[in-house]
Amino acid sequence: VTALDASAIKADFPILAEQVNGHPLAYLDSAATSQKPLAVLDAERDFLTHANAAVHRGAHTLAAEATELFEDARATVAGFVGAQPEQLVWTSGATMGLNLVAYSIGNARLVRPGDEIVTTAIEHHANLIPWQELAARTGAVLRHIPAHDDGTLDMDAAASLITERTRVVAFTHVSNVLGIVNPVAELIALAQGVGAITVMDACQSAPHLPLDLPALGVDLAVFSGHKMLGPYGVGGLYGRTPVLEALPPFLTGGSMITTVTLDRAEYLPPPQRFEAGTQPVGPAIGLAAAVRYLDAVGLDRIHAHEGMLAQRMHAGLAEIPGIRLLGDAAGVERVGLWAFDVDGVHAHDAGQYLDALGIAVRVGHHCAAPLHSRYGVTASVRASTALYNTTDDVDRLIEAVAGIRPYFGV
Ligand code: PMP
């Protein structure tokens, strides 16, 4: 693949021209939320300026136009992950998608007392707590695939944890702390071998590498608009058609029914069955513009670019005394993020030091507290990239991190 021109891409993102604390912004917090190109801002504004109306019901011209734009957006976003439009359910984000799935699986009584739900020890809380709650509601047992010290999943343990008792296997494609691309095809094969439903958190992979969810064979997968150059308040839930058809609704109300009497209701087929109430129409149209932007650059090129940035970051950070990179496995496929501990300096102090130099990183446990406990820390500093980051952003980070411990006198 040909290299992408990150400086040219950066120019499409107005916020990346900001000065922060007297320095040009080096935005290295895209794993928390990405910045948005002008094309996304324009798409939402154009919709609201020229075509805004309630979708799926109005008898007027604008309503028809809005419905067409909304359903085109569904087809575009579905196509981005290799899926058909009816396999894509709009959500408000990945957290909502995972809760929808956990509640629907529970409502379908697909998990019973003594059954097992398998997740991993490296999940974001959004792909952990809904399963804890489902286990508590159903009397099921929650099990966790452990990780090795180097951040890779223990696949031998996975093979013995996934058994005939397993009903659901939920895992992240890429951890938002470790950046390692997990062997999800192997996990899916293990789950399929015992007839378990697979649920994948694709938040940290969808904006960074090519995804073909039907080809992967996963049953259900979620992703988040605001992490993939799109607006807040919108996300996607992909489902294999027979799996979506077997699941009952989670939320109920308007827009998801065929007939209603005072005593009962019949539900629409997927995806509308899962889309109760007014949908995030403008954000969905913005998200379609975002995935068109990603596709135009090319996910292969983005993945290669961010892989190069990850390597450069690793080479620089690993040289600095007192820096411990979390999940430092060699020879694995990665996205462009590293979380690290600075010996003797609290992550929050390190973050403030970097911010003073115009470098935006995230500090804390990144909603993965159990994973941090495993590494014996309560917080880390995380630098994460997207297609718009340049080698200069990374070099500024490395130089600045080298100054942290001397500054704090450790
Ligand atoms: N899973 C992962 C791996 C994430 O990084 C995040 C966002 N931090 C989420 C889930 C939650 O996504 P959302 O913000 O769309 O609810």
Boltz pocket constraint, residues with backbone or C-beta under 6 A from the ligand:
constraints:
  - pocket:
      binder: B
      contacts: [[A, 31], [A, 32], [A, 92], [A, 93], [A, 94], [A, 95], [A, 96], [A, 124], [A, 126], [A, 127], [A, 172], [A, 174], [A, 175], [A, 176], [A, 201], [A, 203], [A, 204], [A, 223], [A, 224], [A, 225], [A, 234], [A, 235], [A, 366], [A, 367]]
      max_distance: 6.0
